[in-house]
Amino acid sequence: AKASALRYDKLAHDEKTLCDIPCGESLIVIGTSPQWVSHILTAANILALKTVAVSCHPLDTTARSSFVLIDHNGATRECLEYLRAAGKTRTALFGINSNINSYADTIKTRYFSENDIFHIMSDGGIDRCFNEFCEKLDSYDSVVCSNYISAVYLMTGLKKRGVRVPEDIFVMTYGDSVLGKLMSPSLTTITLDHEQLGVQAVNLCRFPFFATEKNISITIYVPCRIVAADSTANLPYAAGSHNAVRLDD
């Protein structure tokens, strides 16, 4: 929509048609797998294309690119700060998919001990993940879910077991969906502004230096915000009230 408003020509490409893009053109790369994004950026650099990568920043890439990213570091810190402000200090991370190399999930796991992360494995799937979490349920007073699917599954399973949310445990999740508002209790979310990712990606392509200087790159982080709901007792959030640190800081 942003590109259309600026009357930019837009063409969708895949890996097979990269060679059809004229040298010097701008390419917006959208992906979540660090390996795939790194591969595309390297190929685009060889073709002398100016790239903006959206949603993923491969840490090991040597390709020159600008990036537009959801601030998952900031979102996870604020999530833990919010819970600590509510007196919740024993937090689990639920629903990390071990078989999908996700840039966002990699960042989230940096703020949790490995013993507090519950993975969805190829053998057993989310059922096994849920059962393993329930075995250690008494160790936690709060849980952060990696996405809406895992959050809905967890909330449904806890209700069947007679575990009350938020009385017995607080639940939060990444994303913002109508489904979460319709649930009972409604889900507290960390919003991910994907529309703003697109707007800022197009804005980057408009910068004069981006069109002329191939050695300059910029990274834009799109902030998230917490929308409190029933699953955390609708407690308000005051940013900066506590400090959460990455385990590798």
C-alpha positions in Angstrom: 0.0 0.0 0.0 2.9 2.4 0.8 4.6 1.6 -2.5 1.3 2.1 -4.4 0.7 5.5 -2.7 4.1 6.6 -4.0 3.3 5.2 -7.5 6.3 2.8 -7.4 6.3 0.0 -9.8 6.1 -3.3 -7.9 7.1 -6.8 -9.1 7.1 -10.0 -7.1 10.1 -12.2 -7.5 11.4 -15.5 -6.2 14.8 -17.0 -6.2 14.6 -18.2 -9.8 13.8 -14.7 -11.2 16.4 -12.6 -9.3 18.5 -12.5 -12.4 15.6 -10.7 -14.2 15.9 -7.6 -12.0 18.0 -4.8 -13.6 21.3 -3.9 -11.9 20.9 -1.2 -9.3 17.3 -1.7 -8.6 15.9 -2.0 -5.0 14.9 -5.4 -3.7 12.8 -5.9 -0.5 13.5 -9.4 0.8 10.9 -10.9 3.1 11.7 -14.0 5.2 12.0 -15.5 8.6 14.8 -18.1 8.0 18.3 -16.7 8.6 19.8 -19.2 6.2 17.4 -18.4 3.3 17.6 -14.6 3.8 21.4 -14.8 3.9 21.4 -16.8 0.7 19.2 -14.3 -1.1 21.1 -11.3 0.1 24.4 -12.8 -1.1 22.9 -13.5 -4.5 21.4 -10.0 -4.7 24.7 -8.5 -3.8 26.4 -10.4 -6.7 23.7 -8.9 -9.0 24.4 -5.4 -7.7 20.9 -5.0 -6.3 20.2 -2.7 -3.3 18.5 -4.8 -0.7 16.3 -4.2 2.3 15.6 -7.3 4.4 12.4 -7.5 6.4 11.8 -9.5 9.5 15.1 -11.2 9.7 18.8 -10.3 10.2 21.2 -13.2 9.7 24.0 -12.5 12.1 26.6 -14.4 10.0 25.8 -12.7 6.7 28.5 -10.8 4.9 26.1 -9.4 2.4 25.6 -5.6 2.4 21.9 -4.8 3.2 19.6 -2.6 5.2 17.1 -4.1 7.6 13.7 -3.5 9.0 13.0 -5.6 12.0 10.4 -6.1 14.8 12.2 -5.2 18.0 11.9 -8.7 19.5 14.7 -7.8 22.0 12.8 -4.9 23.3 9.5 -6.8 23.2 10.9 -9.7 25.3 12.5 -7.4 27.8 9.3 -5.4 28.3 7.3 -8.7 28.6 9.5 -9.9 31.4 9.5 -6.4 33.0 5.7 -6.4 32.9 5.5 -9.8 34.6 8.1 -8.8 37.3 6.2 -5.6 38.0 3.2 -7.9 38.7 5.2 -10.0 41.0 5.7 -12.8 38.6 9.4 -13.9 38.6 9.2 -17.6 37.6 8.5 -17.4 33.8 8.5 -20.2 31.2 8.8 -19.8 27.4 6.4 -22.1 25.7 6.0 -23.4 22.1 9.4 -22.7 20.5 9.5 -24.9 17.4 12.8 -26.8 17.3 12.4 -27.8 13.7 12.0 -24.2 12.3 15.0 -21.9 12.2 13.3 -18.7 13.3 15.1 -15.4 13.7 12.4 -14.2 16.2 12.4 -17.3 18.3 16.2 -17.3 18.5 16.0 -13.8 20.1 13.3 -14.8 22.5 15.2 -17.8 23.9 18.2 -15.6 24.8 16.2 -14.3 27.8 15.4 -17.6 29.3 17.3 -20.5 30.8 17.2 -23.6 28.7 15.4 -25.5 31.5 12.6 -22.9 31.2 12.1 -23.3 27.5 9.6 -25.8 26.2 10.1 -26.9 22.6 7.8 -28.3 20.0 9.7 -31.4 18.8 9.1 -33.5 15.6 8.3 -36.5 17.8 5.2 -35.7 19.8 4.6 -32.1 18.6 2.8 -29.6 20.7 1.2 -32.4 22.8 4.5 -33.5 24.1 5.5 -29.8 24.7 2.4 -29.3 26.8 2.8 -32.4 28.8 6.5 -31.6 29.6 5.4 -28.1 30.7 2.6 -29.5 32.9 5.2 -31.8 34.7 7.0 -28.6 35.8 3.9 -26.4 36.2 4.3 -25.8 39.9 7.7 -24.2 39.2 6.1 -21.3 37.3 3.8 -18.4 38.0 3.8 -17.1 34.4 4.4 -18.3 30.9 5.2 -16.5 27.6 4.0 -18.3 24.5 5.9 -18.0 21.2 2.8 -17.3 19.1 -1.0 -17.4 19.1 -1.3 -21.1 18.1 0.8 -22.2 21.1 -1.0 -19.8 23.4 -4.5 -21.1 22.5 -3.4 -24.7 22.8 -1.8 -24.0 26.2 -4.8 -22.0 27.6 -7.2 -24.8 26.4 -5.1 -27.5 28.0 -4.7 -25.7 31.3 -8.5 -25.1 31.5 -9.1 -28.8 31.1 -6.7 -29.6 33.9 -8.4 -27.1 36.2 -5.6 -24.6 36.1 -7.0 -21.1 36.4 -5.7 -18.2 34.3 -4.8 -15.7 35.7 -5.4 -16.8 39.2 -2.9 -19.7 39.1 -0.7 -18.6 36.3 -0.3 -15.5 34.0 -0.2 -16.1 30.2 1.1 -13.8 27.5 1.8 -14.3 23.8 3.4 -12.6 20.8 1.1 -11.2 18.1 -2.3 -9.5 18.1 -5.3 -11.4 17.0 -9.1 -11.2 17.2 -9.0 -14.8 18.4 -7.2 -13.8 21.6 -9.8 -11.2 22.4 -12.6 -13.7 21.9 -11.1 -16.3 24.2 -12.1 -16.6 27.8 -10.0 -15.3 29.5 -8.8 -12.9 26.8 -5.1 -13.0 26.0 -2.5 -10.4 26.9 -0.4 -9.8 23.8 2.8 -8.2 22.7 1.7 -6.6 19.4 3.8 -7.1 16.3 3.3 -4.2 13.8 3.9 -6.0 10.5 2.2 -3.2 8.5 4.8 -0.8 9.8 7.5 -3.2 8.6 6.3 -2.7 5.1 6.0 1.1 5.4 9.5 1.4 6.7 10.9 -0.9 4.1 9.6 1.3 1.3 10.7 4.4 3.2 14.3 3.0 3.3 14.2 2.7 -0.5 13.4 6.4 -0.8 16.5 7.7 1.0 18.8 9.5 -1.4 21.9 7.8 -0.1 20.3 4.4 -0.5 20.0 5.1 -4.2 23.6 6.2 -4.6 25.8 4.8 -1.8 26.1 1.0 -1.9 28.3 0.9 1.2 25.8 2.5 3.6 23.3 0.4 5.4 20.6 1.2 8.0 18.7 -1.0 10.5 15.2 0.2 11.6 13.5 -1.5 14.6 9.8 -1.3 14.8 8.6 -1.2 18.4 6.1 -3.5 20.1 3.6 -2.7 22.8 1.9 -4.8 25.5 -1.9 -4.9 25.4 -3.1 -6.1 28.8 -6.1 -8.5 29.0 -7.7 -11.0 31.3 -4.9 -13.6 31.1 -2.7 -11.2 33.2 -5.5 -9.7 35.3 -5.6 -6.6 33.0 -2.8 -5.2 35.0 -1.4 -1.9 33.4 2.2 -1.7 32.2 4.6 1.0 33.1 7.6 0.8 30.8 11.0 0.8 32.4 9.9 -0.2 35.9 12.3 -3.2 35.9 15.3 -4.4 34.0 15.4 -7.7 32.1 18.7 -8.8 30.6 19.6 -11.3 28.0 21.3 -14.4 29.5 24.3 -13.8 27.2 24.7 -10.1 28.1 
